[in-house]
Amino acid sequence: MPDDSRHLVKGAVILTMAAFTIKILSAVYRVPFQNIVGDTGFYIYQQVYPLYGIASVLAASGFPVIISRLVAKQVVENGERQEDLQRILQIIFVVLLIVGMSLFLFVFFGAKFIAGKMGDPLLEPVIQVVAFPFLLLPFLSVWRGAFQGYGNMAPTAISQVTEQFVRVAAILAISYLLVNRGFSLYETGRGAWAGAVIGGLTGLIMLGYYVRKSSLKIFAFQRLSVRELLSVGKIVVLHGTAICFSGLLLILFQLVDSLNLYSLLVQSGLGMEEAKSLKGVFDRGQPLIQLGTVAATSLSLALVPAVTAAWTQGNTEALQKKVATSLKVSLAVGLGAAAGLMNIIKPTNIMLFKNEDGSGVLAVLATVIFLASVIITISGILQGLGQMMAPAKYILLGTVCKYFGNLILVPAFGLAGAAWATVIGLSVVCLLIMWKLKSYFSIRSVLWHSFVRLASASVAMTVVLQGWLYVLNLMGIQGRLSSTVAALTGVLVGGLVYLAVLMRMNLFTEEETSHIPYYSKLKRFSRLGGERRQK
C-alpha cells in the first residue's frame, strides 16, 4: 500500500475509534445521570439536549469535514504557501464566527421564547447555559478542519475524546453534588449543562495546545471582501450542514419531542409534574437507541470508504458488491439489536432505570435502532457518491412527519403515540433514501435474499429468548439483580442464536465475510462446533 494510502487509512481509523468512544460515553453516562436525578430531572436535561447536540455535531463532524476538504484542495493546488492557506482559513473562521454568534444570540436571548414553545417556562435559565457551546463552534471547527486537511487526525480525535470524558465526569459530579445538597432539579439541570460547557472548553484548550506546537496560523487579520465571505460561506455552511445530517437524524427527532411532547401531554389532561415524569420515562429510550445504533452502524460504516474508493475509480462491479455488503450488514446488525432489545426490554429497563415504567413504549422505540442503522449507512453511501443533499432533504421531511405525527397521535395514545410518530417519521426517511439508492444500484435481490434469512434469525432469537426469560421467571428471583441477570444473559443467548442462524443460512458470501471484522472467525468457530457434534 502506498504511503499516502496508509496515512489516510490510519487517519480514518483514528477518527473512527474516537467517534466510537464518544458515542459509547454519550449513551452510557445517561444511565447513572437518570439514577441521580430521576425521571423529572432527566426530562429537564433531555429537553434542552437537542440544542447542544446540534452545536456538538456541527463542530465535530459537519464543518471540520468540509473545511478539511477545502484545506486539502488548497495544499494540492498551491502547495503549502502560508498566505493562501491563512486567507482561506481566515474567511472560514469569520463565516463560522458569524454563524456561532448568531446561534448563541438566538438561543441565549430567545431562551424565554424557546422555553415557551416547549411549554415549560422554568427551562429558560437551563437553555441559556446551552447557548454557550455555540461560541466555541468557529474555533473547534476551523482548528479541527485545518489539522484534518493536512492529514493529521490526532488533534481532532484527542480533543474530542478529552472533551467527552471531561463533559461526562463534570455532568455526573456536579449533578450528584447539587442533588445531595438539596438544590432544585432545574438548578441541577443548569449545573449539569455547565459541566458540558467545561468539557467543550477543555477540548478547545487541547486543540490550542496542538496549534501552538504546530506551524498552523489562522488569525492573520487580512482584509476580506464580502464576495469572498459569501462564496466560501455558502460552501462551508450548506455543505457542512448537509454532511452532518445523518448525525443530526436522531437529534432532530428529539428536538421535535422537546418542542411538543410535554405540552401535548399537559393539554391531554395530565398534571404538569406527571407529564414531566412521563417525558423523562420516554427519554429513557435515547441511551438504549444510541447504544444499539453504535453497534449497528460501526460495522456498516466501516465499509463506506471502500464504496467511495470504488466510485472514484469507476469500478462498477466492485461498487455494487460493496454497497450490497454495507446494506446487508446494516440490516443484519440493526435488526438483531432492535429485535433483541424488544425481547429483553422489561429486565433491561429495570436494570438501568430501577423500574419497568414505559417498557411497552421503549419496545416500540427499539424499532428506531433498525431504521436509523439503515438510514445512516445509506446516507454514508450516497455522500460517498457525491449526493450530499438528498439525505438531508429526506431527513428534514421525516422530521416534519414526526412533528405532525406527535400532534395527531400523542393526544390519543400518549407516550405510545410519540413512539409511533418516531417510527413513522423514520420509516418515511428509510423508504425515500432506499428509493434513492435504488436509482444507482440494483438492491431488490439483496433485500429479498436478506429478508427471509433475517426474519428466520429474528423469530428463532425471539422464541429462545422468551423461553429463557420464562425459565428465569420460574426460578422466582426478584428485584433489580434478577433483572440484571436476565438482561445480560439475554444479550448473550439471543446474540448467539441470531448469529448462529445467520451463519447457518449463509446471509453473507465468503467474499463479503472477508470485509466484516471477526465474522470469519465466528464462521470457523461455528463449523468447528458442528464437526465436534458430528463426531
ZAMARGU-4260 file (C-alpha; in steps of 0.2 Angstrom, whole numbers, plus 5000, padded with zeros to 4 digits):
<rodrens>
0) 5000/5000/5000 | 5007/5017/4996 | 5012/5029/5010 | 4998/5041/5006 | 4985/5027/5007
5) 4992/5021/5023 | 4992/5038/5030 | 4973/5040/5025 | 4968/5023/5032 | 4977/5027/5048
10) 4968/5044/5050 | 4952/5036/5046 | 4955/5023/5059 | 4959/5036/5072 | 4944/5046/5069
15) 4933/5030/5069 | 4939/5025/5086 | 4937/5042/5093 | 4919/5043/5086 | 4915/5025/5093
20) 4922/5030/5111 | 4912/5046/5111 | 4896/5038/5106 | 4898/5025/5119 | 4901/5038/5133
25) 4887/5048/5127 | 4875/5034/5129 | 4882/5026/5145 | 4883/5041/5156 | 4864/5045/5154
30) 4860/5029/5165 | 4869/5035/5181 | 4863/5053/5177 | 4845/5047/5177 | 4848/5037/5193
35) 4854/5053/5201 | 4841/5065/5196 | 4826/5053/5192 | 4814/5054/5178 | 4809/5073/5180
40) 4827/5078/5181 | 4831/5068/5166 | 4816/5076/5157 | 4824/5093/5161 | 4841/5088/5154
45) 4834/5080/5139 | 4823/5094/5134 | 4837/5105/5130 | 4849/5092/5124 | 4845/5094/5106
50) 4851/5112/5106 | 4868/5106/5112 | 4868/5091/5101 | 4866/5102/5086 | 4882/5113/5091
55) 4891/5097/5095 | 4888/5088/5078 | 4892/5104/5068 | 4909/5106/5077 | 4914/5088/5077
60) 4909/5081/5060 | 4900/5094/5050 | 4911/5109/5047 | 4928/5101/5050 | 4925/5089/5036
65) 4921/5102/5023 | 4935/5113/5030 | 4947/5099/5028 | 4942/5096/5010 | 4945/5115/5006
70) 4962/5115/5015 | 4967/5099/5006 | 4962/5106/4990 | 4972/5122/4993 | 4988/5112/4998
75) 4986/5102/4982 | 4984/5117/4970 | 4995/5130/4978 | 5007/5120/4989 | 5009/5125/5007
80) 5010/5144/5005 | 5005/5151/5021 | 4997/5167/5014 | 4985/5157/5003 | 4980/5145/5017
85) 4979/5158/5030 | 4967/5168/5019 | 4955/5153/5016 | 4955/5149/5035 | 4953/5167/5039
90) 4937/5168/5028 | 4930/5152/5035 | 4933/5157/5053 | 4924/5174/5050 | 4910/5165/5042
95) 4908/5152/5057 | 4911/5166/5069 | 4895/5175/5062 | 4886/5158/5062 | 4891/5154/5080
100) 4887/5171/5087 | 4870/5172/5078 | 4866/5155/5085 | 4872/5160/5103 | 4862/5176/5102
105) 4846/5167/5096 | 4847/5153/5110 | 4853/5164/5124 | 4841/5179/5121 | 4827/5168/5114
110) 4828/5156/5129 | 4811/5163/5135 | 4803/5160/5118 | 4811/5143/5116 | 4805/5138/5134
115) 4788/5144/5130 | 4787/5134/5114 | 4792/5119/5125 | 4778/5123/5137 | 4789/5125/5152
120) 4795/5142/5156 | 4806/5136/5170 | 4818/5129/5157 | 4824/5147/5152 | 4840/5148/5163
125) 4844/5130/5158 | 4843/5134/5139 | 4853/5150/5142 | 4868/5139/5148 | 4867/5128/5132
130) 4869/5143/5121 | 4887/5145/5126 | 4894/5130/5116 | 4889/5139/5100 | 4903/5152/5104
135) 4916/5138/5103 | 4910/5132/5086 | 4921/5143/5075 | 4937/5139/5085 | 4934/5120/5086
140) 4928/5118/5068 | 4942/5128/5060 | 4956/5120/5070 | 4950/5103/5068 | 4947/5105/5050
145) 4964/5113/5047 | 4973/5098/5055 | 4962/5086/5046 | 4966/5094/5029 | 4984/5091/5032
150) 4980/5073/5036 | 4984/5075/5055 | 4969/5067/5063 | 4977/5065/5081 | 4972/5083/5087
155) 4954/5081/5082 | 4952/5063/5090 | 4961/5068/5106 | 4952/5084/5108 | 4935/5076/5105
160) 4938/5061/5117 | 4946/5073/5130 | 4931/5084/5129 | 4918/5070/5131 | 4927/5062/5146
165) 4928/5079/5155 | 4910/5083/5150 | 4903/5066/5156 | 4913/5067/5173 | 4908/5085/5176
170) 4890/5082/5172 | 4889/5067/5184 | 4899/5075/5198 | 4890/5092/5198 | 4873/5083/5197
175) 4877/5072/5211 | 4884/5086/5222 | 4869/5098/5218 | 4856/5084/5222 | 4864/5079/5238
180) 4864/5097/5244 | 4846/5100/5241 | 4846/5111/5225 | 4831/5110/5214 | 4830/5099/5198
185) 4830/5114/5187 | 4846/5121/5196 | 4854/5104/5195 | 4850/5104/5176 | 4858/5121/5174
190) 4873/5114/5184 | 4874/5099/5173 | 4875/5109/5157 | 4888/5120/5164 | 4898/5104/5166
195) 4895/5101/5147 | 4902/5119/5144 | 4918/5114/5154 | 4920/5099/5143 | 4919/5110/5127
200) 4932/5122/5134 | 4944/5108/5139 | 4943/5102/5121 | 4947/5119/5115 | 4962/5121/5126
205) 4968/5104/5120 | 4967/5110/5102 | 4975/5126/5106 | 4990/5116/5113 | 4992/5107/5097
210) 4990/5123/5087 | 5004/5131/5097 | 5015/5116/5094 | 5012/5117/5075 | 5016/5130/5062
215) 4997/5132/5059 | 4992/5150/5058 | 4974/5156/5056 | 4972/5173/5063 | 4982/5184/5050
220) 4969/5198/5051 | 4969/5201/5032 | 4956/5212/5023 | 4942/5201/5017 | 4929/5205/5004
225) 4911/5202/5006 | 4911/5192/4990 | 4924/5180/4997 | 4914/5178/5013 | 4898/5174/5003
230) 4907/5162/4991 | 4916/5152/5004 | 4902/5154/5017 | 4890/5146/5005 | 4901/5131/5003
235) 4905/5129/5021 | 4888/5132/5029 | 4877/5122/5016 | 4889/5108/5013 | 4895/5106/5031
240) 4877/5106/5037 | 4872/5093/5024 | 4887/5082/5028 | 4882/5080/5046 | 4863/5077/5043
245) 4864/5059/5046 | 4872/5063/5063 | 4858/5075/5067 | 4845/5062/5062 | 4840/5057/5080
250) 4844/5074/5087 | 4831/5082/5076 | 4818/5069/5081 | 4822/5073/5099 | 4820/5091/5096
255) 4803/5088/5090 | 4799/5079/5106 | 4806/5093/5116 | 4795/5106/5107 | 4778/5097/5108
260) 4778/5081/5118 | 4777/5088/5136 | 4765/5102/5131 | 4754/5089/5122 | 4753/5078/5137
265) 4748/5093/5148 | 4735/5098/5135 | 4728/5080/5135 | 4724/5082/5154 | 4739/5076/5163
270) 4746/5087/5178 | 4762/5096/5174 | 4773/5085/5186 | 4766/5069/5179 | 4769/5075/5161
275) 4787/5079/5166 | 4790/5062/5173 | 4782/5053/5159 | 4793/5063/5146 | 4808/5058/5157
280) 4802/5040/5155 | 4801/5042/5136 | 4818/5049/5136 | 4825/5033/5143 | 4824/5026/5126
285) 4838/5038/5120 | 4853/5029/5128 | 4846/5012/5123 | 4844/5018/5105 | 4861/5026/5105
290) 4870/5010/5111 | 4860/5000/5098 | 4864/5012/5084 | 4883/5012/5088 | 4883/4993/5087
295) 4873/4993/5071 | 4882/5007/5062 | 4900/5004/5067 | 4902/4989/5056 | 4892/4995/5041
300) 4900/5012/5040 | 4917/5005/5041 | 4913/4999/5023 | 4908/5016/5016 | 4926/5022/5012
305) 4928/5007/5001 | 4912/5012/4992 | 4919/5030/4989 | 4935/5022/4983 | 4926/5011/4971
310) 4916/5025/4964 | 4931/5036/4962 | 4940/5023/4952 | 4924/5019/4941 | 4924/5001/4946
315) 4905/4997/4944 | 4906/4979/4949 | 4916/4982/4965 | 4905/4996/4969 | 4889/4985/4968
320) 4897/4972/4979 | 4902/4985/4992 | 4885/4993/4993 | 4877/4976/4994 | 4888/4971/5009
325) 4886/4988/5018 | 4867/4986/5016 | 4867/4968/5022 | 4877/4972/5037 | 4866/4987/5042
330) 4850/4976/5040 | 4858/4962/5050 | 4865/4971/5064 | 4851/4984/5065 | 4838/4971/5066
335) 4847/4960/5078 | 4849/4974/5090 | 4831/4980/5088 | 4823/4963/5090 | 4835/4958/5104
340) 4831/4974/5114 | 4812/4972/5111 | 4813/4954/5119 | 4823/4960/5135 | 4816/4977/5136
345) 4807/4974/5153 | 4823/4967/5163 | 4834/4980/5154 | 4823/4994/5159 | 4823/4989/5177
350) 4842/4985/5177 | 4846/5003/5170 | 4832/5014/5177 | 4826/5005/5193 | 4808/5001/5187
355) 4799/4995/5172 | 4789/5011/5168 | 4787/5014/5150 | 4793/4996/5144 | 4780/4995/5131
360) 4784/5012/5124 | 4803/5008/5124 | 4799/4992/5115 | 4792/5002/5101 | 4806/5014/5101
365) 4818/4999/5099 | 4812/4999/5081 | 4822/5015/5079 | 4838/5006/5080 | 4835/4996/5064
370) 4828/5011/5054 | 4842/5023/5060 | 4855/5010/5056 | 4849/5008/5038 | 4847/5027/5035
375) 4864/5031/5042 | 4873/5018/5031 | 4864/5023/5015 | 4867/5041/5019 | 4885/5037/5020
380) 4885/5028/5004 | 4875/5042/4995 | 4888/5055/5002 | 4902/5044/4995 | 4894/5045/4978
385) 4893/5064/4980 | 4874/5065/4984 | 4876/5075/5000 | 4859/5085/4999 | 4847/5070/4996
390) 4849/5063/5013 | 4847/5080/5021 | 4831/5083/5011 | 4823/5066/5017 | 4828/5068/5035
395) 4820/5085/5035 | 4804/5078/5028 | 4804/5064/5040 | 4806/5077/5054 | 4791/5086/5048
400) 4781/5069/5048 | 4787/5066/5066 | 4781/5084/5071 | 4763/5081/5064 | 4763/5063/5070
405) 4765/5069/5088 | 4751/5082/5085 | 4739/5068/5079 | 4745/5053/5090 | 4750/5060/5107
410) 4733/5067/5112 | 4725/5050/5108 | 4739/5037/5113 | 4750/5047/5125 | 4769/5041/5125
415) 4765/5027/5113 | 4758/5039/5101 | 4775/5049/5102 | 4785/5032/5099 | 4774/5028/5084
420) 4776/5045/5077 | 4795/5042/5078 | 4794/5026/5069 | 4783/5033/5056 | 4794/5048/5053
425) 4810/5037/5051 | 4801/5024/5040 | 4797/5038/5028 | 4816/5043/5028 | 4821/5025/5026
430) 4809/5022/5011 | 4814/5038/5002 | 4833/5035/5005 | 4832/5017/4999 | 4822/5023/4984
435) 4836/5035/4980 | 4849/5021/4982 | 4839/5010/4970 | 4841/5023/4956 | 4860/5019/4957
440) 4861/5001/4961 | 4850/4985/4960 | 4846/4981/4978 | 4830/4972/4976 | 4838/4955/4976
445) 4849/4960/4991 | 4833/4964/5001 | 4824/4949/4996 | 4839/4937/5000 | 4841/4946/5017
450) 4823/4946/5021 | 4820/4928/5023 | 4836/4924/5032 | 4834/4939/5044 | 4816/4935/5048
455) 4821/4917/5052 | 4835/4923/5063 | 4824/4935/5072 | 4810/4923/5075 | 4822/4910/5082
460) 4830/4923/5093 | 4813/4928/5100 | 4807/4910/5103 | 4823/4906/5113 | 4824/4922/5122
465) 4806/4921/5128 | 4809/4903/5133 | 4824/4909/5143 | 4815/4923/5152 | 4801/4911/5156
470) 4814/4899/5164 | 4822/4913/5174 | 4805/4919/5180 | 4800/4901/5186 | 4816/4902/5197
475) 4807/4916/5207 | 4822/4928/5209 | 4815/4946/5211 | 4822/4963/5210 | 4835/4973/5201
480) 4848/4960/5202 | 4837/4947/5194 | 4833/4959/5180 | 4852/4962/5178 | 4855/4944/5176
485) 4840/4942/5164 | 4846/4957/5153 | 4864/4952/5152 | 4862/4933/5149 | 4848/4938/5137
490) 4860/4948/5126 | 4872/4934/5126 | 4859/4920/5122 | 4850/4930/5110 | 4865/4936/5101
495) 4872/4919/5099 | 4856/4911/5092 | 4854/4926/5080 | 4872/4924/5074 | 4871/4905/5073
500) 4855/4906/5062 | 4863/4919/5050 | 4879/4909/5048 | 4869/4893/5045 | 4858/4901/5032
505) 4873/4910/5023 | 4867/4928/5023 | 4884/4933/5018 | 4895/4926/5004 | 4913/4921/5008
510) 4919/4936/4999 | 4908/4948/5009 | 4913/4940/5026 | 4932/4944/5022 | 4927/4963/5024
515) 4917/4960/5040 | 4928/4961/5056 | 4928/4944/5066 | 4914/4936/5055 | 4926/4924/5048
520) 4932/4919/5065 | 4914/4916/5070 | 4911/4906/5055 | 4926/4894/5058 | 4921/4893/5076
525) 4903/4888/5071 | 4910/4875/5059 | 4922/4868/5072 | 4907/4866/5084 | 4897/4857/5070
530) 4911/4845/5067 | 4913/4841/5085 | 4894/4837/5087 | 4895/4825/5072 | 4910/4816/5080
</rodrens>
